[in-house]
Amino acid sequence: MHLRSLKIFCDTVRLRSFSKAAEENGVSQSSASQVVHQLEERLGVQMIDRSKRPFVLTPEGEHFYDGCRAIVRRYADLVREVTSLHEAVSARLRVASIYSIGLAHMSQYLREFLEANPRADVRMEYLHPDRVYESVESDEADLGLVSYPEPTRMIDTTAWRDEPMVLVCRPDHPLAALPAISLEMLDGKSLVAFQSGLRIREEIDHALDEAGAQVRVALEFDNIETIKRAVEAGDGVALLPEPTVGREVATGDLTKLPLTDGALVRPLGFIHRRDRPLSDTARRLIQLLQSHAADPLADCDRAASGRFSAADLKH
C-alpha cells in the first residue's frame, strides 16, 4: 500500500471531492477514483458511500481516514525535518586556515559574509600548514586557506591573492631611514627567518641567492608573530608579508621598507578535495574573498585601526 495512495484518499475525504484531490496530487479524476477503489478492494470494505451527494464516509472509512491522516501528516513532518537538516548541513562550512590568514584576514571578511548569508554556519580552525592539508584530505575540513597552495592527487587549489613581502626592522635600525631596499643590500645582515622546511623560507632563501645576498640567520621561528617580536627586540631584520605588520607599523614599533626587486610575494589560496564538489556556502565564501583580492593591503588598514587581533599569527 503506497503512501501516495493514502494521501490521495485523505485529500479526497478532506476536500469532499475526487476532482479536487486529483488536481492537488497531479493526477486525473479517474485515477484518484481508482486509487480509492483499489484501497477498498484490498481492505475488503467500503469506505466511501458514493450513493449520496456529496459522498459520505462509512464507519470503516472514518476509522481508516483518522489513521491515514496521522500517517500522512507524520510523513510530511518527516520530509520537512530532513529537508531542514539537509539545508543546515549544506550551510555548514568547516574551514581550516593557517594562522596568518585566519587572524589577519578572516575576522572582518567573516562578519561581512555572515551578514550577507545569515543561515551560514562557518567554523574556523587555525592549524600548522601541513595540518591544513591533512584536515582537508581527511574530510575534517571542507575548505583550507593556505599560502603557496599546491595541488596534490587528492587536493585541488583555487587562487586568492598575492601579498607583497617587505623588509621589517626597528625604527632605530640603520636601514629604517631608507625609502626602499633591494635584496642585494641585505648581504651580511642579521635576519630573523622562518623555520627551515617552510615553503616561505624556501622562497625567501631562493630570492636572496638570486640577488647574491648572503645573510646571517640570527633566529628561526615557525610563526610571524614571534618573528616580529624578535625584530622588535633588535635581533635582526625580517622579510614578512606586508599585511601582517600593519599594527606594528601604525604604532611605530616596526618600520617597513618596500623591496625594489618587487618580485617577492606570498600567494594565498584555497584548497579542497578533488572528488567532492564545493558547497554553495564554500563557493560564496570564496567569491567574497576573491572580490577583495584586488587590494591585498586593505588588511593593513584594519590592523592599524585595531578592528581585529593580530596576536599569534602563524605562517
C-alpha positions as protocol buffer text, in pm:
chain_id: "A"
residue {
  index: 1
  type: MET
  ca { x: 0 y: 0 z: 0 }
}
residue {
  index: 2
  type: HIS
  ca { x: 170 y: 317 z: -122 }
}
residue {
  index: 3
  type: LEU
  ca { x: 186 y: 634 z: 85 }
}
residue {
  index: 4
  type: ARG
  ca { x: 78 y: 828 z: -224 }
}
residue {
  index: 5
  type: SER
  ca { x: -247 y: 628 z: -231 }
}
residue {
  index: 6
  type: LEU
  ca { x: -311 y: 711 z: 134 }
}
residue {
  index: 7
  type: LYS
  ca { x: -255 y: 1079 z: 64 }
}
residue {
  index: 8
  type: ILE
  ca { x: -497 y: 1078 z: -232 }
}
residue {
  index: 9
  type: PHE
  ca { x: -757 y: 910 z: -11 }
}
residue {
  index: 10
  type: CYS
  ca { x: -706 y: 1164 z: 268 }
}
residue {
  index: 11
  type: ASP
  ca { x: -723 y: 1456 z: 23 }
}
residue {
  index: 12
  type: THR
  ca { x: -1041 y: 1316 z: -131 }
}
residue {
  index: 13
  type: VAL
  ca { x: -1206 y: 1298 z: 209 }
}
residue {
  index: 14
  type: ARG
  ca { x: -1074 y: 1634 z: 326 }
}
residue {
  index: 15
  type: LEU
  ca { x: -1183 y: 1815 z: 10 }
}
residue {
  index: 16
  type: ARG
  ca { x: -1501 y: 1606 z: -30 }
}
residue {
  index: 17
  type: SER
  ca { x: -1416 y: 1583 z: -399 }
}
residue {
  index: 18
  type: PHE
  ca { x: -1238 y: 1335 z: -624 }
}
residue {
  index: 19
  type: SER
  ca { x: -1167 y: 1606 z: -882 }
}
residue {
  index: 20
  type: LYS
  ca { x: -1009 y: 1847 z: -631 }
}
residue {
  index: 21
  type: ALA
  ca { x: -799 y: 1569 z: -476 }
}
residue {
  index: 22
  type: ALA
  ca { x: -686 y: 1466 z: -824 }
}
residue {
  index: 23
  type: GLU
  ca { x: -583 y: 1822 z: -908 }
}
residue {
  index: 24
  type: GLU
  ca { x: -390 y: 1862 z: -583 }
}
residue {
  index: 25
  type: ASN
  ca { x: -194 y: 1543 z: -649 }
}
residue {
  index: 26
  type: GLY
  ca { x: -140 y: 1597 z: -1019 }
}
residue {
  index: 27
  type: VAL
  ca { x: -347 y: 1302 z: -1142 }
}
residue {
  index: 28
  type: SER
  ca { x: -670 y: 1262 z: -1336 }
}
residue {
  index: 29
  type: GLN
  ca { x: -1006 y: 1235 z: -1160 }
}
residue {
  index: 30
  type: SER
  ca { x: -1046 y: 877 z: -1281 }
}
residue {
  index: 31
  type: SER
  ca { x: -705 y: 789 z: -1138 }
}
residue {
  index: 32
  type: ALA
  ca { x: -798 y: 932 z: -799 }
}
residue {
  index: 33
  type: SER
  ca { x: -1123 y: 738 z: -801 }
}
residue {
  index: 34
  type: GLN
  ca { x: -939 y: 421 z: -900 }
}
residue {
  index: 35
  type: VAL
  ca { x: -689 y: 466 z: -615 }
}
residue {
  index: 36
  type: VAL
  ca { x: -969 y: 481 z: -358 }
}
residue {
  index: 37
  type: HIS
  ca { x: -1144 y: 185 z: -519 }
}
residue {
  index: 38
  type: GLN
  ca { x: -824 y: -24 z: -502 }
}
residue {
  index: 39
  type: LEU
  ca { x: -786 y: 60 z: -133 }
}
residue {
  index: 40
  type: GLU
  ca { x: -1140 y: -61 z: -68 }
}
residue {
  index: 41
  type: GLU
  ca { x: -1076 y: -383 z: -260 }
}
residue {
  index: 42
  type: ARG
  ca { x: -754 y: -450 z: -73 }
}
residue {
  index: 43
  type: LEU
  ca { x: -916 y: -392 z: 266 }
}
residue {
  index: 44
  type: GLY
  ca { x: -1235 y: -569 z: 168 }
}
residue {
  index: 45
  type: VAL
  ca { x: -1458 y: -289 z: 299 }
}
residue {
  index: 46
  type: GLN
  ca { x: -1643 y: 6 z: 153 }
}
residue {
  index: 47
  type: MET
  ca { x: -1502 y: 330 z: 290 }
}
residue {
  index: 48
  type: ILE
  ca { x: -1694 y: 585 z: 83 }
}
residue {
  index: 49
  type: ASP
  ca { x: -2069 y: 575 z: 25 }
}
residue {
  index: 50
  type: ARG
  ca { x: -2098 y: 711 z: -330 }
}
residue {
  index: 51
  type: SER
  ca { x: -2478 y: 683 z: -338 }
}
residue {
  index: 52
  type: LYS
  ca { x: -2508 y: 1014 z: -156 }
}
residue {
  index: 53
  type: ARG
  ca { x: -2421 y: 1359 z: -285 }
}
residue {
  index: 54
  type: PRO
  ca { x: -2184 y: 1471 z: -161 }
}
residue {
  index: 55
  type: PHE
  ca { x: -2042 y: 1133 z: -68 }
}
residue {
  index: 56
  type: VAL
  ca { x: -2005 y: 1033 z: 298 }
}
residue {
  index: 57
  type: LEU
  ca { x: -1766 y: 805 z: 480 }
}
residue {
  index: 58
  type: THR
  ca { x: -1876 y: 470 z: 615 }
}
residue {
  index: 59
  type: PRO
  ca { x: -1778 y: 392 z: 976 }
}
residue {
  index: 60
  type: GLU
  ca { x: -1487 y: 188 z: 840 }
}
residue {
  index: 61
  type: GLY
  ca { x: -1390 y: 481 z: 620 }
}
residue {
  index: 62
  type: GLU
  ca { x: -1398 y: 720 z: 916 }
}
residue {
  index: 63
  type: HIS
  ca { x: -1164 y: 499 z: 1115 }
}
residue {
  index: 64
  type: PHE
  ca { x: -931 y: 444 z: 821 }
}
residue {
  index: 65
  type: TYR
  ca { x: -925 y: 816 z: 746 }
}
residue {
  index: 66
  type: ASP
  ca { x: -826 y: 904 z: 1104 }
}
residue {
  index: 67
  type: GLY
  ca { x: -535 y: 661 z: 1091 }
}
residue {
  index: 68
  type: CYS
  ca { x: -423 y: 758 z: 740 }
}
residue {
  index: 69
  type: ARG
  ca { x: -434 y: 1129 z: 822 }
}
residue {
  index: 70
  type: ALA
  ca { x: -188 y: 1074 z: 1109 }
}
residue {
  index: 71
  type: ILE
  ca { x: 44 y: 872 z: 884 }
}
residue {
  index: 72
  type: VAL
  ca { x: 38 y: 1128 z: 602 }
}
residue {
  index: 73
  type: ARG
  ca { x: 89 y: 1418 z: 844 }
}
residue {
  index: 74
  type: ARG
  ca { x: 386 y: 1243 z: 1009 }
}
residue {
  index: 75
  type: TYR
  ca { x: 542 y: 1176 z: 669 }
}
residue {
  index: 76
  type: ALA
  ca { x: 505 y: 1543 z: 571 }
}
residue {
  index: 77
  type: ASP
  ca { x: 664 y: 1646 z: 901 }
}
residue {
  index: 78
  type: LEU
  ca { x: 948 y: 1400 z: 843 }
}
residue {
  index: 79
  type: VAL
  ca { x: 1012 y: 1540 z: 495 }
}
residue {
  index: 80
  type: ARG
  ca { x: 1033 y: 1892 z: 638 }
}
residue {
  index: 81
  type: GLU
  ca { x: 1268 y: 1777 z: 913 }
}
residue {
  index: 82
  type: VAL
  ca { x: 1500 y: 1600 z: 672 }
}
residue {
  index: 83
  type: THR
  ca { x: 1494 y: 1894 z: 431 }
}
residue {
  index: 84
  type: SER
  ca { x: 1575 y: 2137 z: 710 }
}
residue {
  index: 85
  type: LEU
  ca { x: 1856 y: 1912 z: 829 }
}
residue {
  index: 86
  type: HIS
  ca { x: 1998 y: 1894 z: 476 }
}
residue {
  index: 87
  type: GLU
  ca { x: 1983 y: 2272 z: 442 }
}
residue {
  index: 88
  type: ALA
  ca { x: 2158 y: 2312 z: 777 }
}
residue {
  index: 89
  type: VAL
  ca { x: 2433 y: 2068 z: 677 }
}
residue {
  index: 90
  type: SER
  ca { x: 2470 y: 2238 z: 338 }
}
residue {
  index: 91
  type: ALA
  ca { x: 2501 y: 2576 z: 508 }
}
residue {
  index: 92
  type: ARG
  ca { x: 2770 y: 2450 z: 745 }
}
residue {
  index: 93
  type: LEU
  ca { x: 3127 y: 2514 z: 633 }
}
residue {
  index: 94
  type: ARG
  ca { x: 3434 y: 2383 z: 812 }
}
residue {
  index: 95
  type: VAL
  ca { x: 3740 y: 2591 z: 729 }
}
residue {
  index: 96
  type: ALA
  ca { x: 4099 y: 2509 z: 824 }
}
residue {
  index: 97
  type: SER
  ca { x: 4339 y: 2801 z: 795 }
}
residue {
  index: 98
  type: ILE
  ca { x: 4700 y: 2884 z: 865 }
}
residue {
  index: 99
  type: TYR
  ca { x: 4716 y: 3140 z: 1144 }
}
residue {
  index: 100
  type: SER
  ca { x: 4837 y: 3440 z: 947 }
}
residue {
  index: 101
  type: ILE
  ca { x: 4536 y: 3415 z: 717 }
}
residue {
  index: 102
  type: GLY
  ca { x: 4288 y: 3322 z: 986 }
}
residue {
  index: 103
  type: LEU
  ca { x: 4361 y: 3612 z: 1216 }
}
residue {
  index: 104
  type: ALA
  ca { x: 4496 y: 3880 z: 984 }
}
residue {
  index: 105
  type: HIS
  ca { x: 4229 y: 3847 z: 719 }
}
residue {
  index: 106
  type: MET
  ca { x: 3924 y: 3649 z: 817 }
}
residue {
  index: 107
  type: SER
  ca { x: 3775 y: 3841 z: 1108 }
}
residue {
  index: 108
  type: GLN
  ca { x: 3626 y: 4124 z: 903 }
}
residue {
  index: 109
  type: TYR
  ca { x: 3558 y: 3908 z: 599 }
}
residue {
  index: 110
  type: LEU
  ca { x: 3360 y: 3656 z: 806 }
}
residue {
  index: 111
  type: ARG
  ca { x: 3145 y: 3931 z: 956 }
}
residue {
  index: 112
  type: GLU
  ca { x: 3069 y: 4057 z: 607 }
}
residue {
  index: 113
  type: PHE
  ca { x: 2996 y: 3704 z: 482 }
}
residue {
  index: 114
  type: LEU
  ca { x: 2763 y: 3616 z: 769 }
}
residue {
  index: 115
  type: GLU
  ca { x: 2573 y: 3942 z: 731 }
}
residue {
  index: 116
  type: ALA
  ca { x: 2508 y: 3851 z: 367 }
}
residue {
  index: 117
  type: ASN
  ca { x: 2446 y: 3480 z: 448 }
}
residue {
  index: 118
  type: PRO
  ca { x: 2276 y: 3469 z: 789 }
}
residue {
  index: 119
  type: ARG
  ca { x: 2193 y: 3098 z: 760 }
}
residue {
  index: 120
  type: ALA
  ca { x: 2556 y: 3001 z: 703 }
}
residue {
  index: 121
  type: ASP
  ca { x: 2746 y: 2829 z: 984 }
}
residue {
  index: 122
  type: VAL
  ca { x: 3119 y: 2883 z: 931 }
}
residue {
  index: 123
  type: ARG
  ca { x: 3351 y: 2706 z: 1171 }
}
residue {
  index: 124
  type: MET
  ca { x: 3715 y: 2816 z: 1162 }
}
residue {
  index: 125
  type: GLU
  ca { x: 4012 y: 2618 z: 1290 }
}
residue {
  index: 126
  type: TYR
  ca { x: 4370 y: 2750 z: 1284 }
}
residue {
  index: 127
  type: LEU
  ca { x: 4642 y: 2496 z: 1212 }
}
residue {
  index: 128
  type: HIS
  ca { x: 5002 y: 2446 z: 1101 }
}
residue {
  index: 129
  type: PRO
  ca { x: 5026 y: 2444 z: 718 }
}
residue {
  index: 130
  type: ASP
  ca { x: 5081 y: 2067 z: 699 }
}
residue {
  index: 131
  type: ARG
  ca { x: 4780 y: 2007 z: 921 }
}
residue {
  index: 132
  type: VAL
  ca { x: 4558 y: 2220 z: 696 }
}
residue {
  index: 133
  type: TYR
  ca { x: 4627 y: 1981 z: 407 }
}
residue {
  index: 134
  type: GLU
  ca { x: 4573 y: 1679 z: 632 }
}
residue {
  index: 135
  type: SER
  ca { x: 4247 y: 1822 z: 762 }
}
residue {
  index: 136
  type: VAL
  ca { x: 4107 y: 1873 z: 412 }
}
residue {
  index: 137
  type: GLU
  ca { x: 4228 y: 1534 z: 289 }
}
residue {
  index: 138
  type: SER
  ca { x: 4071 y: 1353 z: 588 }
}
residue {
  index: 139
  type: ASP
  ca { x: 3743 y: 1545 z: 544 }
}
residue {
  index: 140
  type: GLU
  ca { x: 3779 y: 1719 z: 879 }
}
residue {
  index: 141
  type: ALA
  ca { x: 3755 y: 2047 z: 686 }
}
residue {
  index: 142
  type: ASP
  ca { x: 3563 y: 2137 z: 372 }
}
residue {
  index: 143
  type: LEU
  ca { x: 3796 y: 2419 z: 273 }
}
residue {
  index: 144
  type: GLY
  ca { x: 4154 y: 2513 z: 353 }
}
residue {
  index: 145
  type: LEU
  ca { x: 4323 y: 2854 z: 344 }
}
residue {
  index: 146
  type: VAL
  ca { x: 4698 y: 2836 z: 289 }
}
residue {
  index: 147
  type: SER
  ca { x: 4996 y: 3021 z: 150 }
}
residue {
  index: 148
  type: TYR
  ca { x: 5172 y: 2880 z: -156 }
}
residue {
  index: 149
  type: PRO
  ca { x: 4880 y: 2643 z: -232 }
}
residue {
  index: 150
  type: GLU
  ca { x: 4994 y: 2323 z: -402 }
}
residue {
  index: 151
  type: PRO
  ca { x: 4769 y: 2069 z: -576 }
}
residue {
  index: 152
  type: THR
  ca { x: 4809 y: 1701 z: -493 }
}
residue {
  index: 153
  type: ARG
  ca { x: 4645 y: 1380 z: -607 }
}
residue {
  index: 154
  type: MET
  ca { x: 4358 y: 1447 z: -366 }
}
residue {
  index: 155
  type: ILE
  ca { x: 4371 y: 1827 z: -339 }
}
residue {
  index: 156
  type: ASP
  ca { x: 4274 y: 2095 z: -589 }
}
residue {
  index: 157
  type: THR
  ca { x: 4358 y: 2463 z: -545 }
}
residue {
  index: 158
  type: THR
  ca { x: 4195 y: 2798 z: -617 }
}
residue {
  index: 159
  type: ALA
  ca { x: 4395 y: 3121 z: -617 }
}
residue {
  index: 160
  type: TRP
  ca { x: 4302 y: 3404 z: -383 }
}
residue {
  index: 161
  type: ARG
  ca { x: 4561 y: 3682 z: -390 }
}
residue {
  index: 162
  type: ASP
  ca { x: 4932 y: 3773 z: -373 }
}
residue {
  index: 163
  type: GLU
  ca { x: 5078 y: 3965 z: -80 }
}
residue {
  index: 164
  type: PRO
  ca { x: 5396 y: 4171 z: -135 }
}
residue {
  index: 165
  type: MET
  ca { x: 5682 y: 4096 z: 101 }
}
residue {
  index: 166
  type: VAL
  ca { x: 5855 y: 4386 z: 278 }
}
residue {
  index: 167
  type: LEU
  ca { x: 6164 y: 4427 z: 491 }
}
residue {
  index: 168
  type: VAL
  ca { x: 6076 y: 4487 z: 856 }
}
residue {
  index: 169
  type: CYS
  ca { x: 6312 y: 4639 z: 1110 }
}
residue {
  index: 170
  type: ARG
  ca { x: 6319 y: 4852 z: 1425 }
}
residue {
  index: 171
  type: PRO
  ca { x: 6267 y: 5227 z: 1371 }
}
residue {
  index: 172
  type: ASP
  ca { x: 6623 y: 5289 z: 1502 }
}
residue {
  index: 173
  type: HIS
  ca { x: 6783 y: 5036 z: 1270 }
}
residue {
  index: 174
  type: PRO
  ca { x: 7027 y: 5193 z: 1016 }
}
residue {
  index: 175
  type: LEU
  ca { x: 6815 y: 5061 z: 727 }
}
residue {
  index: 176
  type: ALA
  ca { x: 6498 y: 5227 z: 858 }
}
residue {
  index: 177
  type: ALA
  ca { x: 6593 y: 5565 z: 709 }
}
residue {
  index: 178
  type: LEU
  ca { x: 6591 y: 5427 z: 355 }
}
residue {
  index: 179
  type: PRO
  ca { x: 6283 y: 5479 z: 134 }
}
residue {
  index: 180
  type: ALA
  ca { x: 6319 y: 5125 z: -7 }
}
residue {
  index: 181
  type: ILE
  ca { x: 6568 y: 4843 z: -15 }
}
residue {
  index: 182
  type: SER
  ca { x: 6691 y: 4578 z: -255 }
}
residue {
  index: 183
  type: LEU
  ca { x: 6756 y: 4220 z: -152 }
}
residue {
  index: 184
  type: GLU
  ca { x: 7119 y: 4266 z: -255 }
}
residue {
  index: 185
  type: MET
  ca { x: 7157 y: 4529 z: 20 }
}
residue {
  index: 186
  type: LEU
  ca { x: 7082 y: 4261 z: 283 }
}
residue {
  index: 187
  type: ASP
  ca { x: 7418 y: 4095 z: 219 }
}
residue {
  index: 188
  type: GLY
  ca { x: 7587 y: 4040 z: 555 }
}
residue {
  index: 189
  type: LYS
  ca { x: 7283 y: 4149 z: 759 }
}
residue {
  index: 190
  type: SER
  ca { x: 7130 y: 3952 z: 1050 }
}
residue {
  index: 191
  type: LEU
  ca { x: 6797 y: 3802 z: 951 }
}
residue {
  index: 192
  type: VAL
  ca { x: 6521 y: 3671 z: 1174 }
}
residue {
  index: 193
  type: ALA
  ca { x: 6397 y: 3397 z: 946 }
}
residue {
  index: 194
  type: PHE
  ca { x: 6118 y: 3149 z: 906 }
}
residue {
  index: 195
  type: GLN
  ca { x: 6196 y: 2797 z: 1017 }
}
residue {
  index: 196
  type: SER
  ca { x: 6372 y: 2572 z: 768 }
}
residue {
  index: 197
  type: GLY
  ca { x: 6131 y: 2345 z: 584 }
}
residue {
  index: 198
  type: LEU
  ca { x: 5855 y: 2601 z: 547 }
}
residue {
  index: 199
  type: ARG
  ca { x: 5774 y: 2695 z: 189 }
}
residue {
  index: 200
  type: ILE
  ca { x: 5801 y: 3068 z: 264 }
}
residue {
  index: 201
  type: ARG
  ca { x: 6157 y: 3014 z: 394 }
}
residue {
  index: 202
  type: GLU
  ca { x: 6248 y: 2829 z: 75 }
}
residue {
  index: 203
  type: GLU
  ca { x: 6113 y: 3112 z: -140 }
}
residue {
  index: 204
  type: ILE
  ca { x: 6297 y: 3379 z: 58 }
}
residue {
  index: 205
  type: ASP
  ca { x: 6625 y: 3184 z: 52 }
}
residue {
  index: 206
  type: HIS
  ca { x: 6593 y: 3140 z: -324 }
}
residue {
  index: 207
  type: ALA
  ca { x: 6527 y: 3512 z: -379 }
}
residue {
  index: 208
  type: LEU
  ca { x: 6828 y: 3607 z: -163 }
}
residue {
  index: 209
  type: ASP
  ca { x: 7051 y: 3364 z: -351 }
}
residue {
  index: 210
  type: GLU
  ca { x: 6932 y: 3508 z: -682 }
}
residue {
  index: 211
  type: ALA
  ca { x: 7021 y: 3857 z: -556 }
}
residue {
  index: 212
  type: GLY
  ca { x: 7362 y: 3741 z: -434 }
}
residue {
  index: 213
  type: ALA
  ca { x: 7286 y: 3831 z: -72 }
}
residue {
  index: 214
  type: GLN
  ca { x: 7448 y: 3618 z: 196 }
}
residue {
  index: 215
  type: VAL
  ca { x: 7259 y: 3685 z: 521 }
}
residue {
  index: 216
  type: ARG
  ca { x: 7332 y: 3564 z: 872 }
}
residue {
  index: 217
  type: VAL
  ca { x: 7031 y: 3382 z: 1013 }
}
residue {
  index: 218
  type: ALA
  ca { x: 7015 y: 3501 z: 1373 }
}
residue {
  index: 219
  type: LEU
  ca { x: 6697 y: 3319 z: 1476 }
}
residue {
  index: 220
  type: GLU
  ca { x: 6438 y: 3090 z: 1317 }
}
residue {
  index: 221
  type: PHE
  ca { x: 6069 y: 3069 z: 1404 }
}
residue {
  index: 222
  type: ASP
  ca { x: 5765 y: 2897 z: 1256 }
}
residue {
  index: 223
  type: ASN
  ca { x: 5527 y: 3189 z: 1308 }
}
residue {
  index: 224
  type: ILE
  ca { x: 5507 y: 3553 z: 1208 }
}
residue {
  index: 225
  type: GLU
  ca { x: 5419 y: 3689 z: 1550 }
}
residue {
  index: 226
  type: THR
  ca { x: 5735 y: 3556 z: 1712 }
}
residue {
  index: 227
  type: ILE
  ca { x: 5945 y: 3685 z: 1423 }
}
residue {
  index: 228
  type: LYS
  ca { x: 5803 y: 4034 z: 1476 }
}
residue {
  index: 229
  type: ARG
  ca { x: 5875 y: 4022 z: 1848 }
}
residue {
  index: 230
  type: ALA
  ca { x: 6236 y: 3919 z: 1777 }
}
residue {
  index: 231
  type: VAL
  ca { x: 6278 y: 4208 z: 1531 }
}
residue {
  index: 232
  type: GLU
  ca { x: 6135 y: 4449 z: 1791 }
}
residue {
  index: 233
  type: ALA
  ca { x: 6393 y: 4316 z: 2039 }
}
residue {
  index: 234
  type: GLY
  ca { x: 6673 y: 4405 z: 1797 }
}
residue {
  index: 235
  type: ASP
  ca { x: 6772 y: 4054 z: 1691 }
}
residue {
  index: 236
  type: GLY
  ca { x: 6778 y: 4145 z: 1322 }
}
residue {
  index: 237
  type: VAL
  ca { x: 6556 y: 4233 z: 1028 }
}
residue {
  index: 238
  type: ALA
  ca { x: 6290 y: 4015 z: 865 }
}
residue {
  index: 239
  type: LEU
  ca { x: 6110 y: 3965 z: 536 }
}
residue {
  index: 240
  type: LEU
  ca { x: 5736 y: 3939 z: 601 }
}
residue {
  index: 241
  type: PRO
  ca { x: 5407 y: 3971 z: 412 }
}
residue {
  index: 242
  type: GLU
  ca { x: 5311 y: 4338 z: 425 }
}
residue {
  index: 243
  type: PRO
  ca { x: 4951 y: 4294 z: 553 }
}
residue {
  index: 244
  type: THR
  ca { x: 5079 y: 4110 z: 862 }
}
residue {
  index: 245
  type: VAL
  ca { x: 5274 y: 4409 z: 1000 }
}
residue {
  index: 246
  type: GLY
  ca { x: 5007 y: 4678 z: 976 }
}
residue {
  index: 247
  type: ARG
  ca { x: 4952 y: 4714 z: 1351 }
}
residue {
  index: 248
  type: GLU
  ca { x: 5320 y: 4736 z: 1444 }
}
residue {
  index: 249
  type: VAL
  ca { x: 5395 y: 4989 z: 1169 }
}
residue {
  index: 250
  type: ALA
  ca { x: 5095 y: 5202 z: 1273 }
}
residue {
  index: 251
  type: THR
  ca { x: 5208 y: 5206 z: 1638 }
}
residue {
  index: 252
  type: GLY
  ca { x: 5568 y: 5282 z: 1544 }
}
residue {
  index: 253
  type: ASP
  ca { x: 5708 y: 4960 z: 1688 }
}
residue {
  index: 254
  type: LEU
  ca { x: 5836 y: 4850 z: 1348 }
}
residue {
  index: 255
  type: THR
  ca { x: 5929 y: 5011 z: 1019 }
}
residue {
  index: 256
  type: LYS
  ca { x: 5861 y: 4851 z: 682 }
}
residue {
  index: 257
  type: LEU
  ca { x: 6059 y: 4907 z: 362 }
}
residue {
  index: 258
  type: PRO
  ca { x: 5930 y: 4809 z: 19 }
}
residue {
  index: 259
  type: LEU
  ca { x: 6157 y: 4585 z: -187 }
}
residue {
  index: 260
  type: THR
  ca { x: 6285 y: 4740 z: -507 }
}
residue {
  index: 261
  type: ASP
  ca { x: 6311 y: 4389 z: -654 }
}
residue {
  index: 262
  type: GLY
  ca { x: 5932 y: 4370 z: -639 }
}
residue {
  index: 263
  type: ALA
  ca { x: 5903 y: 4003 z: -727 }
}
residue {
  index: 264
  type: LEU
  ca { x: 5891 y: 3853 z: -378 }
}
residue {
  index: 265
  type: VAL
  ca { x: 5529 y: 3784 z: -286 }
}
residue {
  index: 266
  type: ARG
  ca { x: 5336 y: 3538 z: -73 }
}
residue {
  index: 267
  type: PRO
  ca { x: 5048 y: 3383 z: -272 }
}
residue {
  index: 268
  type: LEU
  ca { x: 4738 y: 3283 z: -78 }
}
residue {
  index: 269
  type: GLY
  ca { x: 4480 y: 3033 z: -194 }
}
residue {
  index: 270
  type: PHE
  ca { x: 4212 y: 2780 z: -114 }
}
residue {
  index: 271
  type: ILE
  ca { x: 4247 y: 2402 z: -112 }
}
residue {
  index: 272
  type: HIS
  ca { x: 3965 y: 2147 z: -132 }
}
residue {
  index: 273
  type: ARG
  ca { x: 3908 y: 1783 z: -217 }
}
residue {
  index: 274
  type: ARG
  ca { x: 3909 y: 1700 z: -589 }
}
residue {
  index: 275
  type: ASP
  ca { x: 3647 y: 1426 z: -552 }
}
residue {
  index: 276
  type: ARG
  ca { x: 3386 y: 1642 z: -377 }
}
residue {
  index: 277
  type: PRO
  ca { x: 3208 y: 1943 z: -525 }
}
residue {
  index: 278
  type: LEU
  ca { x: 3224 y: 2262 z: -323 }
}
residue {
  index: 279
  type: SER
  ca { x: 2905 y: 2351 z: -140 }
}
residue {
  index: 280
  type: ASP
  ca { x: 2717 y: 2670 z: -221 }
}
residue {
  index: 281
  type: THR
  ca { x: 2837 y: 2814 z: 110 }
}
residue {
  index: 282
  type: ALA
  ca { x: 3201 y: 2741 z: 22 }
}
residue {
  index: 283
  type: ARG
  ca { x: 3164 y: 2890 z: -325 }
}
residue {
  index: 284
  type: ARG
  ca { x: 3005 y: 3205 z: -186 }
}
residue {
  index: 285
  type: LEU
  ca { x: 3285 y: 3247 z: 70 }
}
residue {
  index: 286
  type: ILE
  ca { x: 3550 y: 3205 z: -198 }
}
residue {
  index: 287
  type: GLN
  ca { x: 3373 y: 3460 z: -419 }
}
residue {
  index: 288
  type: LEU
  ca { x: 3360 y: 3710 z: -134 }
}
residue {
  index: 289
  type: LEU
  ca { x: 3728 y: 3672 z: -53 }
}
residue {
  index: 290
  type: GLN
  ca { x: 3826 y: 3692 z: -419 }
}
residue {
  index: 291
  type: SER
  ca { x: 3624 y: 4012 z: -452 }
}
residue {
  index: 292
  type: HIS
  ca { x: 3872 y: 4170 z: -206 }
}
residue {
  index: 293
  type: ALA
  ca { x: 4179 y: 4028 z: -381 }
}
residue {
  index: 294
  type: ALA
  ca { x: 4245 y: 4349 z: -577 }
}
residue {
  index: 295
  type: ASP
  ca { x: 4355 y: 4530 z: -260 }
}
residue {
  index: 296
  type: PRO
  ca { x: 4592 y: 4300 z: -69 }
}
residue {
  index: 297
  type: LEU
  ca { x: 4692 y: 4584 z: 164 }
}
residue {
  index: 298
  type: ALA
  ca { x: 4339 y: 4650 z: 291 }
}
residue {
  index: 299
  type: ASP
  ca { x: 4413 y: 4435 z: 593 }
}
residue {
  index: 300
  type: CYS
  ca { x: 4693 y: 4670 z: 692 }
}
residue {
  index: 301
  type: ASP
  ca { x: 4434 y: 4942 z: 744 }
}
residue {
  index: 302
  type: ARG
  ca { x: 4215 y: 4710 z: 950 }
}
residue {
  index: 303
  type: ALA
  ca { x: 4509 y: 4604 z: 1165 }
}
residue {
  index: 304
  type: ALA
  ca { x: 4614 y: 4965 z: 1216 }
}
residue {
  index: 305
  type: SER
  ca { x: 4265 y: 5062 z: 1327 }
}
residue {
  index: 306
  type: GLY
  ca { x: 4253 y: 4773 z: 1575 }
}
residue {
  index: 307
  type: ARG
  ca { x: 3949 y: 4610 z: 1420 }
}
residue {
  index: 308
  type: PHE
  ca { x: 4092 y: 4264 z: 1482 }
}
residue {
  index: 309
  type: SER
  ca { x: 4365 y: 4100 z: 1690 }
}
residue {
  index: 310
  type: ALA
  ca { x: 4695 y: 4027 z: 1523 }
}
residue {
  index: 311
  type: ALA
  ca { x: 4811 y: 3803 z: 1806 }
}
residue {
  index: 312
  type: ASP
  ca { x: 4954 y: 3459 z: 1743 }
}
residue {
  index: 313
  type: LEU
  ca { x: 4987 y: 3499 z: 1364 }
}
residue {
  index: 314
  type: LYS
  ca { x: 5150 y: 3195 z: 1214 }
}
residue {
  index: 315
  type: HIS
  ca { x: 5270 y: 3119 z: 866 }
}
